[in-house]
Amino acid sequence: MEELKSTPLRADHENLKALMAPFGGWLMPIQYSGIIAEHKWCREKAALFDICHMGEFLFKGDVVADGLEDVFTFSVNSIPVGRSRYGFLLNDAAGVIDDLIVFRLGEDEAMIVVNAATTDNDFAVIRSRLKNPASLTDISARTGKVDLQGPLSREIMVERFGAQIRDIPFFKFIKTSILGSDAIVSRTGYTGELGYEIFFPADRVAELWRLLLEDPRVAPAGLGARDLLRLEMGYSLYGNDLDETITPLTAGLSSFVNMNKEFVGKPALERESEQGSPRMKVAFKVDSRRAPRHFYQILQGGEEVGVVTSGAFSPMLSCGIGLGLVKPEAAALGTRLTIRNEKVEMEAQVVELPFYTGGSLRS
């Protein structure tokens, strides 16, 4: 059996009586007080997440000459210093090896943040595509990361860490000092709420975690609430809504692909664009409070037309919601669908994203 990795916050989670479970090769907190309660806290106040399991790579070199510019579906060279950008690392068939964010730390320096389960493979693939492989270093083990998300997160961050936090725009970051250590504070997140991601030395991240939890407006939240929050926004989850068999076009994420530059997988995307995708991402609402689940069948008029990739009960909408991949003829807004497995069956309708529009994301 594979030995699970632990983040530097494992003892803190256990002290908080968190329900721990495997996730992407890591032993992670799924919930503390309960998924619904933590979800509500994040939507109304500020929730603190342990995201230390994610991977970070540091690139130092010439972005163009060393080949980083051609690795992803977006241009790294055009990212202004101090800003970050979301996009994809693709295989030859345009399947998504990973979705990730690049932070432009300097003209010749960038940090690449990737999913936990794909870290080792991502590093090998990116390194193999660089003209100067030595320009890339895996800094995951020494990098801690916690996310503070919620409408009160700005005032809490400003009170704790200074007024410079107040003016960080969406998808921009600053380098600063917290508790005497170098930190990166980024105005990013995956919950749909105003929030910050804090990159901090792994050997001191427990001090930061405990400091933030001293504030009565802050409560810990686990991966269960995080998954519910991201699904209400319609954000894709790697391993569910994205994998190496799903292209960005199929996943409805073509806006994160720059077809005016070179990258691995571009010819396959051009063919898909010309010929059409055999399946398309859809978002759907269930007519009841039943929760659809990953791998449930999707039917239209009694014919199986697709599969659910993510699903849950939405506390904000008081109904089941989900994402799925279906045949193009079943993807139009308003299409009636049936969602089922061997035990349950529920009626649903194709809707627009995001499911939830009341968040503080761009406050």
C-alpha positions as CSV (number, residue, x, y, z in Angstrom):
1,M,0.0,0.0,0.0
2,E,1.3,3.5,-0.9
3,E,2.4,5.5,2.1
4,L,0.5,8.7,2.4
5,K,2.3,12.0,2.7
6,S,1.5,14.5,5.4
7,T,1.5,18.3,5.4
8,P,3.4,20.2,8.1
9,L,-0.1,20.9,9.6
10,R,-1.1,17.3,10.3
11,A,-0.7,17.6,14.1
12,D,-2.8,20.7,14.1
13,H,-5.6,19.0,12.1
14,E,-5.6,16.1,14.6
15,N,-5.7,18.5,17.5
16,L,-8.8,20.1,15.9
17,K,-10.4,16.6,15.6
18,A,-10.5,16.8,11.8
19,L,-11.7,13.9,9.8
20,M,-8.6,12.8,7.9
21,A,-8.7,10.8,4.6
22,P,-6.4,10.1,1.6
23,F,-6.4,12.6,-1.2
24,G,-4.0,12.5,-4.1
25,G,-1.4,10.5,-2.2
26,W,-1.8,12.8,0.9
27,L,-3.5,12.4,4.3
28,M,-5.7,15.5,4.3
29,P,-8.4,17.1,6.5
30,I,-11.8,16.5,4.9
31,Q,-13.9,18.3,7.5
32,Y,-13.8,19.7,11.1
33,S,-17.2,21.0,12.2
34,G,-18.9,19.6,9.1
35,I,-18.9,20.3,5.4
36,I,-22.0,22.4,5.3
37,A,-21.0,24.5,8.3
38,E,-17.6,25.1,6.9
39,H,-19.0,26.0,3.5
40,K,-21.4,28.5,5.1
41,W,-18.5,30.0,7.2
42,C,-16.5,30.6,4.0
43,R,-19.5,32.2,2.2
44,E,-20.2,34.5,5.2
45,K,-16.9,35.1,7.1
46,A,-13.4,33.7,6.4
47,A,-12.3,30.0,6.1
48,L,-8.7,28.8,6.4
49,F,-7.6,25.9,4.2
50,D,-4.4,23.8,4.4
51,I,-3.2,23.6,0.8
52,C,0.4,22.6,1.6
53,H,0.0,19.4,-0.5
54,M,0.1,21.3,-3.8
55,G,3.3,21.4,-5.8
56,E,5.5,24.4,-6.5
57,F,8.3,24.7,-9.0
58,L,10.7,27.6,-9.3
59,F,12.0,28.7,-12.8
60,K,15.0,30.9,-13.1
61,G,16.3,31.8,-16.5
62,D,15.3,33.4,-19.8
63,V,11.6,32.6,-20.3
64,V,11.9,32.5,-24.1
65,A,15.5,31.2,-24.7
66,D,15.2,28.5,-22.1
67,G,11.9,27.3,-23.5
68,L,9.3,28.0,-20.8
69,E,7.4,30.2,-23.2
70,D,6.4,27.1,-25.3
71,V,5.4,24.8,-22.4
72,F,1.9,25.9,-21.5
73,T,-1.2,27.0,-23.4
74,F,-0.6,30.6,-22.4
75,S,2.3,33.0,-22.8
76,V,4.5,33.2,-19.7
77,N,6.5,36.0,-21.3
78,S,3.5,38.3,-21.5
79,I,2.6,38.0,-17.8
80,P,3.6,41.2,-16.1
81,V,5.8,40.8,-13.1
82,G,3.6,40.6,-10.0
83,R,0.7,38.9,-11.8
84,S,-0.3,35.3,-12.3
85,R,-2.1,33.3,-15.0
86,Y,-4.2,30.1,-15.2
87,G,-3.9,27.6,-18.0
88,F,-2.8,24.1,-19.0
89,L,0.0,21.6,-19.6
90,L,-1.1,19.4,-22.5
91,N,0.0,16.1,-24.0
92,D,0.3,15.5,-27.8
93,A,-3.4,14.8,-28.1
94,A,-4.3,18.0,-26.3
95,G,-5.4,16.1,-23.2
96,V,-4.8,18.0,-19.9
97,I,-1.8,16.7,-18.0
98,D,-2.6,19.4,-15.4
99,D,-4.2,22.7,-14.9
100,L,-1.9,25.2,-13.1
101,I,-1.1,28.8,-12.3
102,V,2.2,30.6,-13.2
103,F,3.3,33.5,-11.0
104,R,5.7,35.9,-12.7
105,L,8.1,36.6,-9.8
106,G,10.6,38.6,-11.9
107,E,11.7,39.1,-15.5
108,D,13.7,35.9,-15.2
109,E,11.9,34.1,-12.5
110,A,8.5,32.3,-12.2
111,M,6.7,30.0,-9.8
112,I,4.5,27.3,-11.2
113,V,1.8,25.9,-8.9
114,V,0.4,22.5,-9.8
115,N,-2.0,19.9,-8.3
116,A,-0.8,17.6,-5.6
117,A,-1.4,14.3,-7.3
118,T,0.3,15.3,-10.5
119,T,3.4,17.1,-9.0
120,D,6.1,14.5,-9.8
121,N,4.8,13.9,-13.4
122,D,4.4,17.6,-14.0
123,F,7.9,18.4,-13.0
124,A,9.3,15.6,-15.3
125,V,7.2,16.8,-18.3
126,I,8.0,20.5,-17.9
127,R,11.7,19.8,-17.3
128,S,11.8,17.6,-20.4
129,R,10.3,20.4,-22.6
130,L,12.8,23.0,-21.4
131,K,15.9,23.8,-23.5
132,N,17.7,24.3,-20.2
133,P,16.3,21.7,-17.8
134,A,18.5,23.1,-15.0
135,S,16.4,26.3,-14.9
136,L,13.6,24.4,-13.1
137,T,13.7,23.4,-9.4
138,D,11.0,21.5,-7.4
139,I,10.5,23.6,-4.3
140,S,7.3,21.8,-3.1
141,A,8.9,20.3,0.0
142,R,10.1,23.6,1.4
143,T,7.0,25.6,0.4
144,G,3.9,25.8,2.7
145,K,0.6,27.2,1.5
146,V,-2.6,28.2,3.3
147,D,-5.6,29.9,1.8
148,L,-7.8,32.4,3.6
149,Q,-11.1,32.7,1.8
150,G,-14.3,34.6,2.5
151,P,-15.8,38.1,2.5
152,L,-14.0,39.1,5.7
153,S,-10.6,37.9,4.6
154,R,-9.3,41.3,3.4
155,E,-9.9,43.0,6.7
156,I,-8.4,40.2,8.6
157,M,-5.3,40.1,6.4
158,V,-4.9,43.9,6.6
159,E,-5.2,43.9,10.4
160,R,-2.6,41.1,10.7
161,F,-0.1,41.8,7.9
162,G,-0.4,45.4,6.9
163,A,-2.2,47.9,4.7
164,Q,-0.3,46.7,1.6
165,I,-2.7,43.7,1.5
166,R,-5.7,46.0,0.9
167,D,-4.8,47.0,-2.7
168,I,-3.8,43.6,-4.2
169,P,-6.0,43.2,-7.3
170,F,-7.5,39.9,-8.5
171,F,-4.9,37.5,-9.8
172,K,-2.0,39.8,-8.6
173,F,0.4,39.1,-5.7
174,I,3.0,40.8,-3.5
175,K,6.2,39.6,-1.9
176,T,6.2,40.6,1.7
177,S,7.4,39.5,5.2
178,I,5.1,37.7,7.6
179,L,6.3,36.6,11.1
180,G,9.8,37.6,9.9
181,S,9.9,35.2,7.0
182,D,9.6,35.8,3.2
183,A,6.0,35.3,2.0
184,I,4.0,35.6,-1.2
185,V,0.4,36.8,-0.8
186,S,-1.7,36.3,-3.8
187,R,-5.3,37.5,-4.5
188,T,-6.3,34.1,-5.8
189,G,-8.4,31.1,-4.7
190,Y,-10.9,28.5,-5.8
191,T,-14.0,29.3,-3.8
192,G,-15.7,32.2,-5.5
193,E,-15.1,34.4,-2.5
194,L,-12.7,37.3,-1.9
195,G,-9.5,35.5,-0.7
196,Y,-5.8,35.1,-0.5
197,E,-3.3,32.3,-1.0
198,I,-0.2,32.6,1.2
199,F,3.0,30.9,0.2
200,F,5.2,30.5,3.3
201,P,8.2,28.4,4.5
202,A,6.9,24.9,5.2
203,D,8.9,24.7,8.4
204,R,7.0,27.8,9.8
205,V,3.6,27.4,8.2
206,A,2.1,26.0,11.4
207,E,2.9,29.3,13.1
208,L,1.0,31.1,10.4
209,W,-2.0,28.7,10.6
210,R,-2.3,29.1,14.4
211,L,-1.9,32.9,14.2
212,L,-4.8,33.2,11.7
213,L,-7.0,30.8,13.7
214,E,-6.6,33.1,16.8
215,D,-9.1,35.4,15.0
216,P,-12.7,34.5,15.9
217,R,-13.7,35.4,12.4
218,V,-11.6,32.6,11.0
219,A,-12.5,28.9,11.1
220,P,-10.7,25.9,9.5
221,A,-12.3,24.3,6.5
222,G,-11.5,20.9,4.9
223,L,-11.4,19.6,1.4
224,G,-15.1,18.7,1.5
225,A,-16.2,22.3,1.8
226,R,-13.6,23.3,-0.7
227,D,-15.0,20.9,-3.3
228,L,-18.5,22.2,-2.7
229,L,-17.4,25.8,-3.0
230,R,-15.6,25.3,-6.2
231,L,-18.4,23.3,-7.8
232,E,-20.9,26.1,-7.0
233,M,-18.6,28.3,-9.1
234,G,-18.4,25.7,-11.9
235,Y,-14.6,25.4,-11.5
236,S,-13.1,22.2,-12.9
237,L,-11.4,19.8,-10.6
238,Y,-8.4,17.8,-12.0
239,G,-9.1,14.1,-11.8
240,N,-12.8,14.6,-12.1
241,D,-13.6,17.3,-14.8
242,L,-10.1,17.3,-16.3
243,D,-7.6,14.5,-17.2
244,E,-5.4,13.4,-20.0
245,T,-8.4,12.3,-22.1
246,I,-10.1,15.6,-21.9
247,T,-9.0,18.7,-23.9
248,P,-9.6,22.3,-22.9
249,L,-12.1,22.7,-25.7
250,T,-14.1,19.7,-24.5
251,A,-14.0,21.1,-21.0
252,G,-15.3,24.5,-22.1
253,L,-12.0,26.2,-21.1
254,S,-10.8,27.5,-24.4
255,S,-10.4,31.0,-23.0
256,F,-7.3,29.8,-21.2
257,V,-5.7,28.7,-24.5
258,N,-3.7,31.1,-26.7
259,M,-3.8,29.7,-30.2
260,N,-1.5,32.4,-31.4
261,K,1.5,30.8,-29.8
262,E,3.2,27.4,-29.9
263,F,2.7,24.6,-27.4
264,V,2.5,20.8,-27.3
265,G,-1.1,19.8,-28.2
266,K,-1.8,22.8,-30.4
267,P,-2.3,20.7,-33.7
268,A,-4.7,18.4,-31.9
269,L,-6.7,21.4,-30.7
270,E,-6.8,22.9,-34.1
271,R,-8.2,19.6,-35.5
272,E,-10.8,19.5,-32.7
273,S,-11.8,23.1,-33.4
274,E,-12.3,22.3,-37.1
275,Q,-14.1,19.0,-36.7
276,G,-16.0,19.7,-33.5
277,S,-15.7,18.0,-30.1
278,P,-17.4,14.5,-29.7
279,R,-18.5,15.5,-26.2
280,M,-19.0,18.8,-24.4
281,K,-19.0,20.0,-20.8
282,V,-22.4,20.8,-19.4
283,A,-23.6,22.2,-16.1
284,F,-26.9,21.0,-14.8
285,K,-29.3,21.6,-11.9
286,V,-31.3,18.7,-10.4
287,D,-35.1,19.2,-9.8
288,S,-34.7,18.0,-6.2
289,R,-32.2,18.1,-3.3
290,R,-30.7,14.8,-4.4
291,A,-26.9,14.9,-5.0
292,P,-25.6,13.6,-8.3
293,R,-22.2,11.9,-8.0
294,H,-19.1,11.3,-10.2
295,F,-19.6,8.6,-12.8
296,Y,-23.5,8.7,-12.7
297,Q,-24.9,8.2,-16.1
298,I,-26.5,11.1,-18.1
299,L,-29.5,10.3,-20.3
300,Q,-31.6,12.2,-22.7
301,G,-34.9,10.7,-23.9
302,G,-33.9,7.4,-22.5
303,E,-30.6,7.3,-24.4
304,E,-27.3,7.5,-22.5
305,V,-25.5,10.6,-23.7
306,G,-22.8,11.2,-21.1
307,V,-21.4,10.9,-17.6
308,V,-21.3,13.1,-14.5
309,T,-17.8,14.4,-13.7
310,S,-18.7,16.3,-10.5
311,G,-21.8,16.5,-8.4
312,A,-23.1,17.5,-5.0
313,F,-25.9,19.2,-3.1
314,S,-25.6,22.9,-3.2
315,P,-26.4,24.7,0.1
316,M,-26.7,28.0,-1.7
317,L,-29.2,26.8,-4.4
318,S,-30.9,24.1,-2.2
319,C,-30.7,21.5,-5.0
320,G,-28.3,19.0,-6.6
321,I,-25.8,20.5,-9.1
322,G,-23.3,18.9,-11.3
323,L,-20.9,19.0,-14.2
324,G,-20.7,16.4,-16.9
325,L,-19.5,15.5,-20.4
326,V,-22.3,14.8,-23.0
327,K,-22.8,14.4,-26.7
328,P,-23.0,17.9,-28.3
329,E,-26.8,17.5,-29.1
330,A,-27.5,17.2,-25.4
331,A,-25.5,20.3,-24.3
332,A,-27.9,23.1,-25.2
333,L,-29.1,25.3,-22.4
334,G,-32.5,24.2,-21.1
335,T,-32.1,20.6,-22.3
336,R,-33.8,18.1,-20.0
337,L,-31.6,15.3,-18.7
338,T,-32.0,12.3,-16.5
339,I,-29.2,11.5,-14.1
340,R,-29.0,8.0,-12.6
341,N,-27.0,5.1,-11.3
342,E,-28.2,1.6,-10.3
343,K,-30.0,2.9,-7.2
344,V,-31.3,6.5,-7.9
345,E,-32.7,8.5,-10.7
346,M,-33.2,12.3,-10.9
347,E,-34.4,14.8,-13.4
348,A,-32.2,17.8,-14.3
349,Q,-31.8,20.7,-16.7
350,V,-28.8,22.1,-18.5
351,V,-28.0,25.6,-17.1
352,E,-25.4,28.4,-17.4
353,L,-22.3,28.7,-15.1
354,P,-21.6,29.8,-12.5
355,F,-24.3,28.1,-10.4
356,Y,-23.7,30.6,-7.6
357,T,-23.3,34.3,-8.4
358,G,-23.5,35.9,-5.0
359,G,-19.8,35.5,-4.0
360,S,-17.4,38.3,-3.0
361,L,-14.7,37.1,-5.4
362,R,-14.1,40.4,-7.1
363,S,-14.8,42.7,-4.1
